[in-house]
Amino acid sequence: MSAPRPVLGVGVLGAGTVGSQVIRILQSSREDFAARSGAEMEVRRVLVRNVDAPRDAPIDRELLTTDPAEAIDSMDLVVELIGGIEPARTLVLRALNQGISVVTGNKALLAAHGPELYEAAASNGADLYYEAAVAGAVPVVYGLRESLAGDRITTVMGIVNGTTNFILDAMSTKGLSYEEALKQAQDLGFAEADPTADVEGLDAAAKCSILASLAFHTRVGIDDVAVEGISSITKEDMEEAARVGHTIKLLAIAERRIGEDGREGVAMRVHPAQVPSDHPLASVDGAFNAILLEGEAAGRLMFYGQGAGGAPTASAVLSDLVAAAHHRAFGGHAPRESVYAHLPILDPGSTQTRYQIRLQVEDRLGVLSDVAGIFARHGVSIQSVHQRNDDVPGACVIVVTSHRAREADLRAVARALSVSDAVREVTSTIRVEGE
């Protein structure tokens, strides 16, 4: 006769879209999760702000509490799904400092206070799991922490924000303006009433910092990521991208490369960019996420799937919870923070990229020579020039695409063009990646 399984108490902090789905799935499939982890997992308390608030899924009222001590102090495992920095930071530290392992989906918290949390976990024999913090159900955190621990990652490039991908996809496929696509995303629940964190790239930057920390074994934070959002992208930008066989995506990019001082370092950035239509990321549509990894041994790998939503994110939380329960019941630990490399953060201006710059210029002889001269004076070579007439009296539109050059030099070109007598307006500046 087999021995009875140990029973572990679980405290859930937050009962919103993801929290309610975690509780529902865990309770409805309790026997399956017990078989996988070797331990019974019993939700004993759910911390909420208001016990009377409506829930996405029904939760036994007896489980609800507004007292953090009830949801944390007597538990074997804690799941944090509150979001934001405070009170999440205080509550997670409360659990870790008692040796209670924590599963979280809070990318903002990890990007801002990751080192403090990792150290608290290590000092108290607890584990910190965060698969759900990046790309929802897509197991990229596990892939980097464990599956690719034997490789040397050189590049991480991905679409890690479903809201912005939905907006850009709607602009590309339906011809919507940015404002129209954003409203559609809000109406369908993909975008918040205040979409700033998504559309200005802050959510993607937090995730980029987490992925870079894992990939390059170096502590980085959100402030180390150069960020540009999508709110300036127009229908004309989409049309110009389509003309050359490209589409526009908000990319999170982290690279291990040699800096200008000859030392290896880490460069990170989030920005919209044109990518060729045959690039693997170009076909990622709707609210889906995808991350491309380049390893010296494994080559190119792609992780793809649903990056948001209650059930997909709950899937990642529950995966971590199964591992945490097994370690709690039978010993062992999750991989600890790996920061042995201590790589420096490289100046964003030293990044190599390409620009496509759209200009309205005076329709006169010598204008192209003036524009080309500005590029040449800043050490940037031109790959292609396309001219079109938009029925603007005395003016025409030219689209200039550069070869790869330093970000700082390309920015200097854009600034110089904006004050040139030959240029009426710099109407668009967008990077080109993936070629």
N, C-alpha and C positions, 0 to 999 in steps of 0.2 A: 504494500500500500504506500503510495507516494505521500511525502510530507505536505502539509497544507502550505499554500503560498503565503508569503508575508503580505500584510496589508499596509499600504502606505497612504497617509493622509495628504491630500492635495488642496492647497489654497489657491484660488484664482482671484487675481486682482484686476477687476474690470469685467463688465458683462455687456459690452457693446457688440458690434457686428461679429468680431472674431471671437471674443470671449464666450458669447452665448453659443456659437457653433462648436467651440472646443468642448464645452460642457455637454452639449447635446450628443456629439459624436462619441465622446468618452463614455457617457452613460449608456448609450444605445449599443455600443460595441464593447462593453466592459470585459467580456470573457475573451474576446480576440486580443485585446491589448494586454490582458493578464498572461495569455499564452505566449505572446511575443516578448514581453519583458520579464516574465517569471514572477511577477508580483501583482497583487490586486491594487488598483489605484482607485481611491475613493475621494470624490470631491466633498470636502467637509465644510468649507466656507467660501463664500464669494463676496469680495469687497466691492461695494458700490457706493455712489454718492447719495442715491435716493432709492430706498427699497421699493417705492411705489411707482417708479418710472417704468414705462412700457419696454419690453425686451423683444429682440428679433426672434428669440425662441423661448418658450416657457421654461422658467427655472423655479424649482421648489422654493417657496418664500422662506422656509426654515433655514435654507442655506445662506440667505442674504444677510450681510452685516455692513455697518458703516464704521466698525472698529478695526483698524489695521492689526491690532494685537491678536484678535480672534482669527484673522485670516492668515497670519504668518507664524506666530510664536510656537504653536503646537504642531506645526505641519512638518512632513518629511520633504515635500517638494512644493515650490511656489511657482505659479505661472503669472507673469506680469504682462498685462495687455491694456494698460491705461493709456500709454503714449505720452509724449512730451517729456520734459525734464523733471519737473517737480509736480506732484509728490513721488513720481516713479523712482527717482534716484534714491530718496530717503528710504522708501519701502524696500527696494532691492537690496540696498546695503544692510538694512535691518535683517533681512533673511540671510544673506551671505555671511554676515558677522556672527550668526548663530550656527553656521555650518550647514545651512539649508540650501540645497541646489536650486537654481533659478532658471526657468525657461522664459525668454523674453522675445518679443517681436519689435522692440523699440529701437529703430535705427538712430533717431535723434539722440537718445540717451547714450548709446554706444559711441556715436561719433563725437559727442562732447565729453563724456566721462568714462570711456572704455578702460583706460589704464587703472583708474581708481577701482572700478568694479572687478577687473581681472585680478588685481592685487588682493582685494578683499576675499575673493573666492579662493585663491591659492593659499592665503594665510590661514584660512579657517577650514580647509579640507572640503570645500564645496565646489560645485561645477557651475559654469555659466554657459548656457546654450542659447543660440540666437539665429538658427536657420531661417526663421520667419522674418528676420529684420531686413533681408535683401531678397527681392524678387519672389515673394510669396511662396508658392509651392515648388519653385525651381530649386533643386538641391545644390546650389553653387557654393554655399558656405561649407557644406560637408565635402564637396568635391575639392575645394582648395585646402581645407584643414586636414583632410585624411586621404582621399583618393589620390591627390597629386602631391602628397608630402615627399615623394621620391623624385620629383622633377624640379626644374628651375624655371619658374614662370617669368616670361619677359614682357607680356602685354595682356592687359585686360581691357576689352572694349565692349560696351553693351548698351542696350536699351533697358533701363532699370526703373522707369516711371511709366506706369500704364496710362495715367491721365494725359500726359503730354503726347504719348504715342497715339492715343485715340484722337486727340485734337489734330495732330499733324496728318494722320491717316485720313481723317474726314476732309481736311483741306485738300489733300492730294487726290483722293478718289471721287469726292463729291463737288469739288470746286468751291467749297465754303470759304468765307473769310475767317480770320482768326476769331473774331468776336462771335460769329455764328457757330463755329465749331465748339468754342468754349461753352456757349449756352446749351448746345446739344449735350455736351459732356455733363454739365450740371443737371440738366433735366433727366438724364439717364442714371444719375448717381455716381458717375465716374469722377466728377470734380466736386470739390467742396464749394460752399457759398463764397468763402474766401480762398481762392485757388493759389495764392501767392507761393506757398512752399513748393507746389508742383510746377507751375508755369515759369517761375523764376529760377528753377533748377536746384533749389535748396535740398529738396528730398533726394534728388539724384546725387547731389554732392555728398550727402551723409552716407549714402550707400557706396559711393565711389571710394570714400575714405576707409570704410570697413573692408571692402574687397582688396584695396591696395595694401592694407595692413596684413591681411592674410596672405596675399600673393607674394609680398616682398619682405615679410618678416621684419617689419619696421613700423614703429608707432607713427601713425599719421592721424590728423583730425580734420574736421570739415573746413577749418580755416586754412588748411594747406591746399585746398582744391580751388583752382580758378573757375569761376562760375559765370555762365551767361544763359539766360532763359530763352523762351520761345515767343514772348509777347510781341516782338518786333517783326516776326515772320509774316509775310503778306501773300495774298493770292498770286501776285506777280513773281514772288520768289519761287513759289511752287511751279508756276508755268515755265520759268526760266530753267529750273532744275529738270523738268520733264523734257524740255527742248533738247537737252544734252544727254538724255537717257539716265537721269538721276532722280532720286527722291530725297526728301529732307527728314532727318531723324534727330532727336535729342540724344546725344551720345555722352556716356561717361567713359572716360579713357584714362587708364593708369599705365605708365610705362616704366620699365627699368632700362636706363640708358646712360651713356657716358655724357657728363656735363661738360661745359666749356672749359672747366679747369682740369679736365682729364680724369676726374673721379666719377665712379659709378654713383648714380642717385635715382630718385623717384620723381616723376613728373605726373601730375594729375590735373584733369580739367573736365568740365561739363559744359557743353555748348551744342547748339544746333549745327548740323553739317549736311552738306550734300553727300550722298553715297550712291555709287553706281547701282543700277537696277538689278544687276546680277550678283551683287554682294549679298552674303547670307543675311545681313541685318535689314536689307531693303524690303524683304517680304514679310517682316514681322508687323502684323496689322493689329488694329483694334487696341485693346488694353493689355495685349500680351507683352511679356518681357523676354529678352534673349541676351546672353552674355557669351562673347567669344574669348577664349583663353588661348594664348600661344605659349607652349612649353618647349624647352630645348629638346627634350626626348619625345614627348607625346605629340608634338606638333600642334595643329589647331584643333580645339574642341569647342563645341557649342552647346550651351544649356538653354533650353527654350520651354516656355510654359506660361501659365496664368500667374501674373505678378501681383494680383490684388484680389480682394473679395473675401467674404467671411469663410467659406468652405475651403478654398485653396490655401489661404494663409493658415487656417486651422490645421490643415494637413501637415504643414511644416512644424507647427507647434507640437502636434501630437507625436511626430517622429522624434523630436527632441525629448519629449516627455517619456517615451518608451525607453530611450537610452538612459535618461536620468534615473528612471525607476530601477532599471537593471543594475546600474552602478550602485545605487543606494542600497539595494537588497543584497547584492552579492560582492560588492567591492569593485574597485577600479575607478578611473576618472576619465572625463572627457579630455581631449588635448588642451594643454594650457596655452596661454598666450605665447606666441613665438616671435620675439623681437630681437633675435641675436644679430641680425644684419646691421641694424643701426644706420641705414642708408640716409644720406642727406636729402632734403627736399630741394629739388632744382627750381630755379627761377622760371616761372611760366613763360617769360619772354624768350627763353632759349629753346622752346619747343619748336620742332619742325612741322610745318603744315602748309596748306595751300589756301589761297583766297580766291573767291570769285567776287569781283567788285562791279556793280552796275552803276553807270554814271550817266547823267544828262549833261551833255557838253555843247559848247557853241558849234554851230554848223558852219565851219570855215576851214580854210586851208591851214595846215600845220597843227591842228588840234591833236591828232594822233601822235605826232612827234613830241608835242608837249607832255602828253600823258606818259608816253614811253620813257621820256627823259626823267620823269619823277621816279618811275620804277627803277631805272638804271642808277640814279643818284643814291638810292637806298640799298643797292646791291641785290635787287630782286629781279629775276628774269621772267619774261612773259611767255606763257605757253600758247595762249590763243586770244584772239580779239574778234568779237562779233558785233556788227553794227546793225541797228534797225532804226527806222523812222517811225515816230509815234505821233505825227501830225502836230508837233509843238513848234510854233513859229520860231525860226532861227535856231533851232536846236535839234539834236538827234541823241539817241541812246546808244552807248557802247557798253559791252560786257567783256571785261578783261579777266582772264583766269591766269593765275601765276603758276610757276613751278614751285616746288617745295622751298621754303625759306624760313628763317627765324620769325617767330610770332612777333617779336619786337620790331623787326624791320618791316613786316607787313602792316603792322599798326601805323608805323611812321609813314608808309606810303599812303594809307587811307587818310591820315591827318593832312598830309601835304596836298593830296587831291582836293580835299574839302575847301582849301583856301586858294586854290589855283584859279587864275583869271580865265583859264580855258574851260573850267568845270562849273556848271550852274548848280549841280547838286550831286552828292554821293547818295544814291537812293537805296543801296543795299550793299552790305558786306557780309559774306557768309563763307565759312570754311568748307573745304572739300577733303573728305577722308575716304579711306578704303580703296585707293587706287595704287 
